[in-house]
């Protein structure tokens, strides 16, 4: 496998004194595996794509929030009009570290506990703060450096207040779209009935389909397929399960149909995807059941 890229502080921070900067991506393209000298807070503001993070892959879309450690290896694939607000920060050098650490996930937490969502209705408030932070972070006088850190603190406090985990049973706020994301994350191995869901939530299916498409840039079916493909990628990398078993784990009764859907998303067959990781030692892999 190709060695991941290493992104250095000097290429992004305007001076050694600056501890925060913003890199907005209005149209994020596919980007290879990389890691940083800095920490990164990624807020997805529009579009969708697949995000590989260490040994796991997840679909990402509008409202997702990722706390990336400096030693995490991640990449973006299968992107579709993906827009990102990337806040880069040097965690150990922040002058307000004693306060901000209360609102950032601890460095030692697994990535599942550093992957959150916020309701898209909060994105405008977050975006305004990010824009102000972007302006101040491009100055290297001490007042701007301190203001940048205070704006970062405001941002992480707001995210801490608004966020919820994608597969939580009780998302807050309890909005139909949030509930739908929760149900979809818990429907990878079983069927999902949109009409039944809409009857339970007392919302017209056409309205929900339109809202979902506007927020994420894809259909509900496409998003669920991405969730299933992400789980399949994780199983292909980390287990020796057969393709038919993985298809079943991802809610597909027909392994041929599963392979066709996987190829459409990943531009390769499940076997080709697994082959890229064949050099990994068998020791530690899960054996077939």
C-alpha positions in Angstrom: 0.0 0.0 0.0 1.2 3.5 -0.8 2.7 5.4 2.2 0.3 8.1 3.5 1.1 11.7 2.9 2.4 13.8 5.9 1.0 17.4 6.1 3.2 19.8 8.0 2.4 22.9 10.1 4.5 25.2 8.0 2.3 24.6 4.9 -0.9 25.8 6.6 -0.1 28.1 9.6 1.2 31.6 8.6 3.7 31.7 11.4 5.1 29.5 14.2 3.1 31.6 16.7 -0.3 30.9 15.1 -2.1 27.9 16.7 -5.4 27.9 14.7 -6.2 28.2 11.0 -9.1 27.5 8.7 -9.0 25.6 5.3 -12.4 25.8 3.6 -13.1 23.3 0.8 -16.0 24.4 -1.4 -15.6 21.4 -3.6 -13.5 18.7 -1.8 -12.0 16.3 -4.3 -10.9 12.8 -3.6 -7.8 13.0 -1.4 -5.4 10.1 -0.6 -4.5 8.7 2.8 -2.7 11.3 4.9 -2.0 12.4 8.5 -0.9 15.7 10.0 1.4 17.5 12.3 -1.7 19.2 13.7 -5.2 18.3 14.9 -8.2 18.9 12.7 -11.9 19.6 13.2 -13.9 18.8 10.1 -17.4 20.1 9.7 -19.3 18.8 6.6 -21.5 21.7 5.4 -22.9 20.1 2.1 -22.6 17.2 -0.3 -21.5 13.7 0.6 -18.6 11.2 0.2 -16.9 8.3 1.8 -14.3 9.0 4.6 -11.7 6.3 5.5 -10.4 6.9 9.0 -7.6 4.6 10.2 -9.1 1.1 9.7 -12.8 2.2 9.3 -14.8 3.8 6.5 -18.0 5.9 6.9 -20.3 7.8 4.6 -20.2 11.5 5.5 -22.8 14.2 4.7 -24.1 17.6 5.7 -24.0 18.0 9.5 -21.2 15.4 10.3 -18.5 16.6 12.6 -15.1 14.8 12.8 -12.4 15.3 15.4 -9.2 14.1 13.8 -6.1 13.5 15.9 -2.6 14.3 14.5 -1.7 10.7 14.1 -5.0 9.5 12.5 -4.6 8.4 8.9 -7.7 9.4 6.8 -8.8 10.0 3.2 -11.8 11.0 1.1 -13.3 9.0 -1.8 -16.5 8.9 -3.9 -17.1 12.6 -3.2 -20.1 14.4 -4.6 -20.2 18.2 -4.2 -18.6 17.8 -0.8 -18.1 21.0 1.1 -15.9 21.0 4.3 -14.9 23.5 6.9 -11.5 22.3 8.2 -10.3 23.9 11.4 -6.6 23.1 12.0 -5.2 23.6 15.5 -2.1 22.9 17.5 -3.7 21.4 20.5 -0.7 21.4 22.9 0.2 25.0 22.1 -3.2 26.6 22.7 -3.0 29.2 25.5 -6.5 28.4 26.5 -5.9 24.6 26.5 -7.1 24.2 30.1 -10.5 25.4 29.2 -10.9 24.1 25.7 -9.9 20.5 26.7 -13.2 20.3 28.6 -15.1 20.5 25.2 -12.8 18.5 22.9 -13.0 14.7 22.9 -10.0 13.3 24.7 -7.1 12.3 22.5 -7.2 8.7 23.6 -10.9 8.1 22.7 -11.7 5.7 19.9 -12.7 7.4 16.6 -16.3 6.2 17.1 -16.5 8.7 20.0 -14.9 11.4 17.9 -17.5 11.2 15.1 -20.7 13.3 15.7 -23.5 15.0 14.0 -25.2 18.4 14.4 -28.6 19.2 12.9 -28.1 21.1 9.6 -30.2 24.0 11.0 -27.2 24.9 13.2 -24.8 25.1 10.3 -25.4 28.7 9.5 -24.5 29.7 13.1 -21.4 27.5 12.9 -20.5 28.9 9.5 -20.6 32.5 10.6 -18.2 31.7 13.5 -15.9 29.8 11.2 -15.7 32.7 8.7 -14.7 35.1 11.5 -12.1 32.6 12.6 -10.8 32.2 9.1 -10.2 36.0 8.9 -8.4 36.2 12.3 -6.3 33.1 11.8 -4.6 34.7 8.8 -3.0 37.4 11.0 0.1 36.9 13.1 -0.3 39.7 15.7 -0.9 38.5 19.3 -4.4 40.0 19.6 -5.5 38.1 16.5 -3.9 34.9 17.7 -5.7 35.2 21.1 -9.0 36.1 19.3 -8.6 33.1 17.0 -8.2 30.8 20.1 -11.3 32.4 21.7 -13.3 31.9 18.5 -12.1 28.3 18.4 -13.3 27.9 22.0 -16.8 29.3 21.1 -16.9 26.9 18.2 -16.1 23.8 20.1 -18.5 24.8 22.9 -21.4 25.2 20.4 -20.5 21.9 18.8 -20.4 20.2 22.2 -23.8 21.7 22.9 -25.5 20.7 19.6 -23.8 17.4 18.8 -25.1 13.9 19.0 -23.7 10.6 17.8 -25.1 9.2 14.5 -26.3 5.9 15.9 -27.7 7.3 19.2 -31.2 6.1 20.1 -32.3 9.5 21.3 -30.9 12.3 19.0 -31.2 15.9 20.1 -32.9 17.8 18.9 -35.5 15.2 18.0 -36.2 16.2 14.5 -37.6 13.8 11.8 -34.4 14.1 9.8 -32.2 13.4 12.8 -34.4 10.4 13.7 -34.1 9.1 10.1 -30.3 9.3 10.2 -30.4 7.3 13.5 -32.8 4.6 12.0 -30.7 4.3 8.9 -27.5 3.8 10.9 -29.2 1.0 12.7 -30.7 -0.5 9.6 -27.5 -1.7 7.9 -28.1 -5.4 8.5 -31.9 -5.3 8.1 -34.5 -3.9 5.7 -35.7 -0.3 6.0 -39.3 0.6 5.1 -39.6 4.3 4.3 -43.4 4.3 4.2 -43.6 2.7 7.6 -41.1 5.2 9.0 -43.1 8.1 7.7 -46.3 6.7 9.1 -44.6 6.4 12.5 -43.3 10.0 12.4 -46.5 11.4 10.8 -44.6 13.1 7.9 -45.4 12.8 4.2 -42.8 10.6 2.5 -42.4 13.0 -0.4 -41.6 15.8 1.9 -39.0 13.7 3.8 -37.4 12.6 0.5 -37.1 16.2 -0.7 -35.7 17.4 2.6 -33.1 14.6 2.7 -32.0 15.2 -0.9 -31.7 18.9 -0.3 -29.6 18.4 2.8 -27.3 15.6 1.7 -27.2 15.8 -2.1 -28.3 12.1 -2.4 -31.4 9.9 -2.0 -32.2 8.0 1.1 -31.5 4.7 -0.7 -28.1 6.0 -1.9 -27.2 7.0 1.7 -28.2 3.6 3.1 -26.2 1.9 0.3 -23.1 4.0 1.4 -23.6 2.9 5.0 -23.7 -0.7 3.9 -20.7 -0.3 1.7 -18.7 1.3 4.5 -19.5 -1.6 6.8 -18.5 -4.0 4.0 -15.2 -2.1 3.6 -14.5 -2.5 7.3 -15.2 -6.3 7.2 -13.2 -6.8 4.0 -10.2 -5.1 5.6 -10.4 -6.6 9.0 -11.9 -10.1 8.6 -11.6 -13.2 6.5 -15.3 -13.6 6.1 -16.5 -14.8 2.6 -18.1 -12.3 0.3 -21.5 -14.0 0.8 -21.2 -13.7 4.6 -20.3 -10.0 4.3 -23.2 -9.4 2.0 -25.5 -11.0 4.6 -24.0 -8.9 7.4 -24.7 -5.8 5.3 -28.4 -6.7 4.7 -28.1 -8.3 1.2 -29.5 -11.7 0.5 -28.0 -11.8 -3.0 -24.2 -11.6 -2.9 -24.1 -10.8 -6.7 -26.4 -7.8 -6.1 -24.2 -6.7 -3.2 -21.1 -6.9 -5.3 -22.8 -4.8 -8.0 -23.8 -2.1 -5.5 -20.3 -2.1 -3.9 -18.6 -1.7 -7.3 -20.8 1.2 -8.2 -19.8 3.0 -5.0 -16.1 1.9 -4.7 -15.3 1.6 -8.4 -13.9 -1.9 -7.7 -15.3 -5.3 -6.7 -15.2 -6.5 -3.0 -12.5 -8.9 -3.9 -10.4 -6.2 -5.6 -10.9 -4.0 -2.5 -9.8 -6.8 -0.2 -6.7 -7.6 -2.3 -5.3 -4.1 -1.5 -4.9 -5.2 2.1 -3.7 -8.7 1.4 -0.2 -7.9 2.7 -1.6 -7.6 6.3 -0.7 -10.5 8.5 -3.5 -13.0 9.1 -2.7 -12.8 12.8 -5.4 -10.8 14.5 -8.0 -11.1 11.7 -11.4 -12.5 12.5 -11.9 -16.0 11.0 -15.0 -17.1 9.1 -17.9 -18.3 11.1 
